[in-house]
Amino acid sequence: MTHDDYPALYQSADESSGAAQSSYLWLVRLQYGLLLAASTVALWFDNSPRVLLAYSFIIFASTALLIFMSVRKPEKDWYGCRALSESIKTTTWRYMMRAEPFKNTSHLREVKNTFAEYLQEILDANGHVRDTISRRPKSGDQITPMMNEVRALTFDERRNFYRVERIDQQRAWYVSKVKLNRRHFVAWIVFCVTVQSSAIILALARASNPEILSIWPMEPLLVAASAAIGWIQIKKFNELASAYSLTAHEIGIIQTRIQDVETDDDFSDFVNEAELAFSREHTQWVARQHE
């Protein structure tokens, strides 16, 4: 399954989520950058009134950005669009696998109507992101040809397709995210320790001989370390690595049971259980972002 094989509403929500996430994280980076710039400019306070003006402008810009982010809350668009796209994705897989409530195979029109109703309910439940996704409209179908092709497969073909394209891919995604988050966590911790150690060394050097340097950049170093700590808290590297690891193991357990599913009714229950596991991790992720 590719991105274009999912409903047009999913594509809009998924792209909007990615754009909102990127915008939010860049605003956070800009906030930290302004604070770092202000602490750096402060090193030259005694040299020129222009430095004080530059410092005041930077602090003003940082304050304005803080107010904007507090009022606008751009992270909400990220969370909302991600919740919308993941809900549509799990509903799409239920449709393709003929799982409840999309089991009726003799009246495909009724199943399509049910799917459309579910999409509308999901959209209504996430109405606060309507304006956001409207900026990235898609002209494709809500029920794509690929979705109907997969739905028309035989039981064994659908079961194998679900195992490879859904379960295996989800597990691989979580495992890769575990490794990535752990690497990033270690890298940022090393950066923090290095920067703070540099500040300690400079402080000791200044205590022993204040004339060594004309400018002592300890404050910018501490601001940089604080920004790195804030970034770790925002990204939740270690927490996400642990949560994703548990989910990957849970998916692995689900994966071992799929070959024992031998009837359409059992497969319907299996798919709904698996999709519940996927959506549960996502629900917990959204909740963590609001903590």
C-alpha positions, 0 to 999 in steps of 0.5 A, a space after each residue: 500500500 502506497 500513500 496514494 492508495 489510501 482515501 483522499 481524506 487520509 492523504 490530506 490529513 497525513 500531509 497536513 500533519 507532517 507540515 504542521 509538525 515541521 512548522 511547530 518544531 521549526 518555531 521551537 528551534 527559532 525560539 531557542 535560537 533567539 534565546 541563544 542569540 540574546 545570550 551571545 549579544 549580551 557578551 558585548 553589552 559594554 561596547 556599544 548602545 547598538 548592542 543593547 538595541 539588538 539585544 532588546 530586538 531579539 528579546 522582543 522577537 522571542 517574546 512575540 514568538 512565545 505569545 504567538 505559540 501560546 495563543 495559536 498552539 500550532 502543535 494542536 494542528 499536528 496532533 489533530 491531523 495525525 489523529 484524523 489520518 490514523 483513524 482513517 487508516 485503520 478504518 481503511 484496513 478494516 474495509 479492505 479486510 472485510 472486517 466488522 462493520 464492513 463484512 457484507 460482501 453481497 451488497 458492496 454498495 451498502 458497505 461503501 455507504 457504511 465506509 462513507 458514513 464512518 469517514 464522515 463521523 471521523 471527520 466530524 469528531 476532528 472538526 477542529 482541523 477542517 481548516 488545516 486539511 482544507 489547505 491541502 485538498 486532494 481530488 482522488 477517491 475516498 474508496 480507491 481502486 486499490 482498496 477494492 482490489 484488495 477487498 476482492 482478494 480471496 481469504 488466503 490472499 487477504 490474510 497474507 496481504 494483511 500480514 505483509 503490508 500491515 503487520 510486518 510494516 507496522 512492526 518494522 516501523 516501530 522497531 526503526 523508531 525505537 532505534 532512532 529515538 535511542 540514538 537521538 537521546 544518546 546524542 543529545 545527552 552527549 551534547 548537553 554533557 559536552 556543553 556543560 563541561 565546557 562551561 565548567 572548564 571556562 568557569 574554573 579557568 576564569 577563577 584561576 586567571 580572569 585575564 586569559 580571555 576578554 569574553 567568557 561565553 559561559 552564558 551562551 553555553 548554558 542557554 545552549 544546554 538548556 535548549 537541548 534539554 528542552 528539545 529532549 523533553 519536547 521530543 520525548 526520545 527515551 519515553 517514545 523508545 520505550 513505548 514503541 518497543 513495547 508496541 513492537 513486541 505486542 505486534 510480534 505477538 499478534 503476528 504469530 497468531 495470524 496463521 491460525 486464523 482460518 475463517 472470515 469471522 475469525 479474521 474479522 475479529 483478528 483484524 479488529 483486535 490488531 487495529 485496536 492495538 495500533 490505534 491504542 498506541 496512537 491514542 496514547 501518543 496523542 495523550 502524551 503530547 498533551 501532558 
